[in-house]
Amino acid sequence: MAEPDQWAEVEGALERTFSFPTFVEALAFVNRVGELAEAENHHPDIAIHYNRVTLRWWTHSAGGITDRDRDLAEKSAALAA
């Protein structure tokens, strides 16, 4: 489950924190996001704190959020379900 249910714009990035029952499930989610990021050659900032994972999607070269970031944010949220 994600908390909150929507992505927020924080300091020029789309940010969302996902909570999981265990560290192992949080880590599995990070690995799924990593596979997506590698396939798309576009990588989020990822912070993991035991059972919580915070993702931040933004495009460095654009200096902020692009449509690509919005698309990958949506795809990565679907990986949490």
N, C-alpha and C positions, 0 to 999 in steps of 0.2 A: 504494500500500500504506500502511496505517496502522500507526503504531508508538505505543503498544502496540495490540493488537487490540481492546481494549475501552475504553469511556469510563471515566474516573476522576472521582470527586468531589473537586474541588480548590477549597478556599475558597468553598464554597457554589455551585459551578457544575459542570456536566458538561464535562469537558475531554478533548480528544484531539488528537494531532498526527498529521498525514498527511504522508507523504513521496512525492515524485514524481521522475521522472528528470530533469526540467528545470524551470526557472523558468516557462516558457510553460505547461506542463501544470499547475503549481501555481496559476498565475493563472487558467487556465480553470476549475479546480475552485472557486476563490473566486468567480468569476462565476456558476457554477451554484448555489452556496450562496446568493449574493446574490439570484438570481431566486427561489429557494425562500423565502427570508426575506421578500422583498417580497410574494410571493403570500400568505404566511401572516400578514403584518404583525407579525412577531416576528423580532428580529434578534440574531444572536450577536456576541460579541466575536471579532474575527478578527485574527490576527497572521501575517504572511507573512515568511519568512526564506529567500530564494532558492528552494529546492525543497521547503521544509517549510511547512505551514500548520497553525496551532493554532486550533481552534475552542473557544469557551466558551459553552455555552447555559445561561442562567438567566433567571429572571423578576424584573426589578427591583421591581415592585410587590408581589410575594410575598416578596421578600427571600431567594430561594433557588430550588431546582429544583422544577419542577412536572411534571405528566404531559405537558403541552404541550412542555416542553423535552426530555423523554425521546423523544417522538414525532419531533420535529424533529431531534434528534441521530441517531436511526435513519435518517431520510430523508436527512440530509446525508451520512452515512457511505455510503449506497448510491450517492450521486453520485460517490464516489471510485473506484468499480469500473470 
